[in-house]
């Protein structure tokens, strides 16, 4: 389909693809993170650490630290028990679509890389051209890794990216 010249000019200024151009090349549904079943030892360890830190806070007469320990423990317990939501990811010729609303045109992405935390836990990392944005992490299926990387290399350059210490710690703890 060829656009008339006045429509083509308008199309160059508008990054949103038409319906015909946004047919999915890759489409997958996946949980946002790997769920792990935590045993009683995990919960007792968290509570024991909280008790030790609370005793330290009382010994030091530091009420604010005690409140922080209680809030942090509650947060860790809450995050460790919640279920991972399933999100739809779509790669089209012009953009990456996450869920129903988030759209990332490839020209807004600086580079990407693939990182394997384990054989079954593989993620795509995207870095935006705007430095104020955080890195985008997307879990992918092991079977689609090679085809998806080959497709993404045609759209965005690939550079090595190391996950942050927080990313690695969250994988180890399982939250």
N, C-alpha and C positions, 0 to 999 in steps of 0.2 A: 504494500500500500504506500503510495507516494503522496506526501502532503503538498498542498499548494504552497507557493513561496511565502505568502504571508503567515500561514500556519507553521511552516518550518522555522521561521524566525522566532515566532512565539515559543515554539518547542525548545529551541536552543536556550532560552532564558528560564524555562520551567524544567526543573530536574525530575519532576514526577513522571514516571513512565505511563504510557497508555495501557489499557487492559490487555491489548494484543501483545505488548512488549513485556508484560509482567507475568508471563506464564512461568510456573516454577521449573527450575532445572533440577534442584534438590529440594526435597520436602521430607521432614522427619519430626516426630513427636518424641520427646525425651524428658526425663526428670531433670530438674535443675541441679541436683546433686545426688550422689550415691547415698542411699539409706543404709544404715547399719543398725542392727539390733544390739543395744547395749545391755550387758548383763548386770547383775546386782553389784559386782565388784566395781564397775564404773561409777554407779551412783553412790556407793559407800565411800569410794575414794574422793569424790567431789565433796561429799558432806564432811568427811574427815579433814580435808584441807580447809574447808570453811570453818570448822570448829577450831582448828589450830590458829588460823588467822584471826578469828574472833577473840581467842584467848590472848593473842599478842596485842590486839587492839585494846582490850580491857587493861592489860598490864601496862600499856603505854598511855592509858587514859585518853585515847584518841577515838572519840565518838564518830567522827566523820569517816575514818578508815573502816570502822565496824559497819557503818551503813553501806559503804562502797562494797565491802565483802559480801554482804547479804544480797545486794542488787546484782552483783556480778554472778554469784552462785545461782540466783533465780534465772538470770539470762541464759547461762550455760545449760541449766536443766531444761528450760523451755525450748531452746534451740535444738537440744539433743533428742527431744521427743516429738517434734513436729514432722509431719510428712512432707516429702518433696513434691511440689506441684509439677504437673506435666505441662510443658509449653511446646507450642508448634513453632518450628523454624523453617523458613522458606528462603532459598537462594534463587533469585531470578537473574536475568542477564544484566540488570542495572542496579539492584539493591538487595540488601539482606533484610528480611522481615522477621520480627520476633513477636509472637503472640498476635493480638489483633491490632495493635496500635503502633508499635515501635518499628520505624523504617530507617535504615541506614544506607544511603547511596554509597556505592563503592568509591566515588570521588571524594568522600569525606573521611576515608580510612587511609592512614599513612602506610601501614604494613601489617602483616599477620604472621603467626607461627602456630605450629601444632606442638603440644606438650603432652607426654604420656606419664601420668602419675603412676599408673599400673597398666597391665595389658588391657584391662577392661575399662579404665578410667582415662579417656582421652579428651582433651579440650582444645578448641580453637581460641587463640588469643588475638584480639584486634586492638591496634593502637590508632587513635584518631589523630587527624592532622592538627586539630585544636588541642593544645597542650593542657588546657584546663579540664578536659574530660578524663575520666578514669578508663582503665583498660576494660575491654569487653571480653568476657569469657563465655564460651558456648560449648557445652558437652556434645560430643558426637559419637556415633556408633563406630566400632572398630572396623566393620566391614565396609563402611563408606569412606574411610579415612583417605585412601589413595586417590579415589575419584574426586573427592571434595577438594583435596589439596591441589590436584592438577587443575581443577576448574578455578579455584581461587587465585592460583598463580597467574592466570590470564587476566584477572581483574585488579589484583592488589599485589605489590611486591612482598616477597617473603624474607624476613630477617629473623635471626634467632632472638627469642624472648625467654627470659627466665622468670618463673613465677616468684611472687614476693614471699617473704618469710611467713606472712599471715596466711597466704594461700596454702603453703606447705603445712603449717600447723593445723589449719582447719581440716585438711585431709587426714592428718595423723589422728587428731582427736575424733574426727568423724562428725563434725557439726557443720 
